[in-house]
């Protein structure tokens, strides 16, 4: 599917879903905490955050330790729990409440932990084309052994095993990115991902999002292989909502308007 087809399909989906305007005139002011996936940080949410803020909503898009503007903090001791604490701390210190917490791709794992840590402050938990792992398991546990071996090898060769190197240029097509300007932006901004966050397990006491409204948003325009097992698991569960968006794995880049409206619709549900 090319860019024109994706945008046309997105527009049709928006009309079919009867999505609400961004303006708070059609609903209450919401608080969103947007958590990025691997190799990226708060910057990747810029287009969506701008639209939400223009509608009067409160938006935080924290970057996890060792990534984006915090890349200088990359260190061997970074773990998944570091990311969980990064997210929970923002919610706690800013004294946020009724939070719509969104985790994209790899970000689905640390938001699972953060949601339990500050459960009383969370209104809705959204997994955006995200990885979902069970308590006690790591991101690597959900990947084929040959993929894990290849990633460890790449990490060793690029950083002595400290971090996973950024995706090669040919990988952008798999993410649904075809626009040259977007490709150049991502290439400039992606940073190596702390491997410890992939190796260490999710530590939670309860089921994922226990007692919190949960929605999985699947991006159907370009299926991202690593998310397939997570999606299969979610579909077998009760108590989850499911929404599909006709765009690629990075909807905040390829379809920011449709994603903004979708987040608002969920947040106001």
PyMOL commands that set and color helices and strands:
alter all, ss='L'
color gray80, all
select helices_A, chain A and resi 3-17+24-26+42-54+68-73+80-93+107-117+119-121+140-142+145-159+169-175+180-189+196-199+225-235+251-254+256-267
alter helices_A, ss='H'
color red, helices_A
select strands_A, chain A and resi 31-35+58-60+99-104+122-128+163-164+193-194+213-219+240-245
alter strands_A, ss='S'
color yellow, strands_A
deselect
rebuild
show_as cartoon
